[in-house]
Amino acid sequence: EHMDLPAFLSLPPHMIPSGCAEGAVGIEVPANYSGQLPEGYTLIDLPAGEMLHFQSAPYQDENAFAEAIQSVFSAYEAYQPAAYGYAFDTDALPVFNFGAFADKGARIAVPVKKA
C-alpha cells in the first residue's frame, strides 16, 4: 500500500526516538492507513511542508550509483534557495534519499521554508 519507493531518512533531532540514530528507512502510506505494521516499525505523521527535489540523470553503468547519489547531494549543497525567497528547513523535516537507479538516476528531497 506504499505510495512511493522506500527512502532513507535523515531525521532532524526532535524526531529521533530515544536511543536511536538519525537515520531511518520509511515509506509513504495513505493518511488513513490502518494496516498492520511489521514488528519494530513505527507510523508517524509528518507535518506538511515544501520539498525541493534533486535528481541526477540516468546512467549506463550499474556501478555508477554512488556517483549519481553524490551528484545530487553536491547539487543540494551548492544550491542557494535564498535567491528564490526560501531556506533549507532540515531542522523541521527529514531529508529523503530515494537511492539511485540506472534508468531513473538518483533522487533526494530536501525540506524548505519561505525565508
C-alpha positions in Angstrom: 0.0 0.0 0.0 3.0 2.3 -0.1 2.8 5.3 -2.4 6.5 5.6 -3.5 9.8 3.8 -3.2 11.3 3.4 0.3 13.6 6.2 1.3 16.5 6.6 3.7 15.5 9.5 6.0 17.9 11.8 7.8 15.8 12.8 10.8 16.0 16.2 12.5 16.9 15.9 16.2 13.4 16.4 17.5 12.2 13.3 15.5 14.9 10.9 16.7 13.4 8.4 19.2 15.5 8.0 22.4 18.3 5.5 21.9 18.1 5.6 18.0 20.3 7.0 15.3 19.3 9.9 13.0 18.9 7.5 10.0 15.7 5.6 9.3 14.1 3.9 6.3 10.5 4.8 5.5 7.7 4.6 3.0 4.8 6.9 2.4 1.4 5.4 3.1 -2.1 6.9 2.7 -3.0 9.3 5.6 -5.9 6.9 6.6 -3.6 3.8 6.6 -4.9 1.3 9.2 -3.0 -1.8 8.2 -0.7 -3.8 10.4 2.9 -2.6 10.8 5.8 -5.1 10.8 7.4 -5.6 14.3 9.7 -2.8 15.2 8.2 -0.3 12.8 6.5 3.0 13.8 3.9 5.0 12.0 4.4 8.8 12.2 2.6 11.7 10.7 5.0 14.3 9.3 3.8 17.9 9.3 3.0 19.5 5.9 5.9 21.2 4.2 7.5 22.1 1.0 10.4 20.0 -0.6 12.9 20.6 -3.3 13.7 17.5 -5.3 17.1 17.0 -6.8 17.6 14.3 -9.4 20.6 13.1 -11.4 20.5 11.9 -15.0 20.1 8.2 -15.7 23.3 6.3 -16.1 24.6 3.4 -18.1 27.0 1.6 -15.7 25.1 -0.1 -12.8 28.2 0.6 -10.7 27.8 4.3 -11.1 25.1 4.6 -8.4 27.5 6.1 -5.8 28.5 8.9 -8.2 24.8 9.6 -9.1 24.0 9.9 -5.4 27.0 12.2 -4.8 25.9 14.4 -7.7 22.5 15.1 -6.2 24.0 15.8 -2.8 26.6 18.1 -4.4 23.8 19.9 -6.2 21.8 20.3 -2.9 24.9 21.6 -1.0 25.6 24.1 -3.7 22.0 25.3 -4.2 21.2 28.7 -2.8 17.4 28.8 -2.1 17.6 32.3 -0.6 17.8 33.6 -4.2 14.1 32.5 -4.5 13.0 33.5 -1.1 13.5 30.1 0.6 15.8 28.5 3.2 16.5 24.8 3.8 14.5 23.5 6.7 16.3 20.3 7.7 15.7 21.1 11.4 11.9 20.7 10.9 11.6 17.8 8.5 13.7 14.8 7.3 15.8 14.7 4.1 14.6 11.9 1.9 17.2 9.9 -0.1 15.4 7.7 -2.6 18.6 6.0 -3.8 19.8 5.6 -7.4 18.6 3.5 -10.3 20.3 3.3 -13.7 17.1 4.1 -15.6 16.0 7.0 -13.3 19.1 8.4 -11.8 19.4 9.3 -8.1 16.8 11.4 -6.3 16.7 13.2 -2.9 14.1 15.6 -1.5 15.1 18.3 0.9 12.6 20.4 3.0 12.5 24.2 2.6 10.5 27.1 4.1 9.8 30.6 3.0 12.6 32.9 4.2 
